[in-house]
Amino acid sequence: MAALAAVAAAGIAGALIGQHRAAPVALATGTYLSRGRALPEFSLIDEHGRSFGSRDLKGSWSVMFFGYTNCPDFCPATLSTLAALEKRMRAARAPVLPRVIFISVDAKRDTPEQLAKYVPYFDPAFIGLTAASQPVIEAVAAKLGASVTITPEPGGDYTVDHTSALFVLDPDGRLTAILTGPFTVNDLQRDFERIVAARS
């Protein structure tokens, strides 16, 4: 999964760099998009069963991350890093906190009820999103340039591969940066502060 995710993330960043040649903000973990990019409309379901769409991205900075609750390593590690980042920034009374949005790429297993058990374990403020069907999830991922691959296995089980990037959105709901890691709390904090300062 790691190799596919890394290749996909590099492809996303490379394609968008072509659209946004001016990159005045140097980031340790990814690529800053100087003009940003508006996201197409989408509609998902949060961990409480409520609708969550493009309009809900407005009004605050967000860090969006695709994963799934059965992910053995990368997803929980990244969510733990993001939780540590939030804890540190709250303790420092940071003027701007990113809202973390975890989008499941496994609609079959990750129901709202499953997300309600999983996501708050990392941070009660994190938002978990899913959909009623897998094609809906994959369509949303495609709008951001993220890849999702479901591979059936004998016995009816399946594996899930997905892009490992973090997508940073500004308070207008525009894609502002794509972070491809490796992720540490220090680097993420510095990068997020640089991104916010560049938009101020």
RAKA-V292180 format. One line per field, one symbol per residue. ss: DSSP state (H for helix, E for strand, C for the rest). psi: psi as a letter, one per 40 degrees, with the letter a starting at -180 (. if undefined). A space follows every 50 residues. Layout:
ss->???
psi->???
//
This chain:
ss->CHHHHHHHHHHHHHHHHHHCCCCCCCCCCEEEEEEEEECCCCEEEECCCC EEEHHHHCCCCEEEEEECCCCCCHHHHHHHHHHHHHHHHHHCCCCCCCEE EEEECCCCCCCHHHHHHHHHHHCCCCEEEECCCHHHHHHHHHHHCCCEEE EECHHHCEEEEECCCEEEECCCCEEEEEECCCCCHHHHHHHHHHHHHHHC
psi->dddddddddddddddddddgdhgehhideahhhdeihiiiiihahaeeei ihaddeeieiiihhhhaidehdcddddddddddddddddddefhdhhihh hhhhegdddgiddddddddeddhdeihhiaieiddddddddddeeiihhh hiiieeiiihiiheihhhhieefhhdihheaihidddddddddddddde.
//
